[in-house]
């Protein structure tokens, strides 16, 4: 389900209290997740689409892949960093 693996996601992407996630559906099993950082001054003056801080999550994958950190797997989502 959608509820598993978020602790690992938060750690992998260094989320802190106050950060926001925006989910954009790509298809029935894939979401693009935009990360809006609470303390990111550069993000305050720019449009969300200009900021390339997003991750794609595919709900059908059996393993997680987080670019730059492939040693930690939690949940059943494939995560990709910047495209």
C-alpha positions in Angstrom: 0.0 0.0 0.0 0.9 3.7 0.0 1.5 3.8 3.7 4.7 1.7 3.9 8.3 3.0 3.4 7.8 6.7 4.2 10.3 6.7 7.1 13.0 5.5 4.7 11.9 8.0 2.1 12.1 10.9 4.6 15.6 9.8 5.6 16.8 9.2 2.0 15.6 12.7 1.0 16.6 14.5 4.2 13.1 15.7 4.9 12.6 17.9 8.0 9.6 19.1 9.9 7.8 21.7 7.8 8.9 20.3 4.4 6.0 19.7 2.0 5.4 17.0 -0.6 3.2 17.6 -3.7 2.1 14.4 -5.5 1.5 14.6 -9.3 0.0 11.4 -10.7 1.9 10.2 -13.8 -0.2 7.0 -14.4 -2.2 4.6 -12.2 0.9 3.4 -10.3 3.4 6.2 -10.6 3.6 9.6 -8.9 6.1 12.4 -9.3 6.7 13.8 -5.8 7.9 17.5 -5.6 9.7 18.3 -2.4 9.2 21.8 -1.1 11.8 22.6 1.6 10.8 24.8 4.5 14.2 26.4 4.7 15.1 26.6 1.0 15.5 30.3 0.4 16.1 29.7 -3.4 12.7 28.1 -3.5 10.9 31.1 -2.0 11.3 33.2 -5.2 10.9 30.5 -7.8 8.0 28.5 -9.3 7.7 24.9 -8.2 8.2 23.7 -11.7 11.5 25.6 -12.0 12.9 23.7 -9.0 14.2 20.3 -10.1 13.7 18.8 -6.6 11.4 15.9 -7.4 11.2 12.1 -7.2 9.2 9.5 -9.1 7.5 6.8 -7.1 6.3 3.6 -8.9 3.9 1.6 -6.7 4.6 -1.7 -8.6 8.4 -1.9 -8.0 9.8 -4.7 -5.8 12.8 -2.7 -4.6 13.7 0.9 -3.9 16.3 2.7 -5.9 17.4 6.1 -4.6 20.0 7.8 -6.8 23.2 8.2 -4.9 22.1 5.9 -2.0 21.3 2.4 -3.2 22.3 0.6 0.0 19.1 1.5 2.0 15.9 -0.1 0.9 12.6 0.3 2.7 9.0 -0.2 1.4 8.2 -1.2 -2.1 8.8 1.9 -4.1 11.3 2.8 -6.8 12.6 6.2 -6.2 14.6 8.3 -8.6 16.3 11.6 -7.9 16.6 14.4 -10.3 15.9 13.6 -13.9 
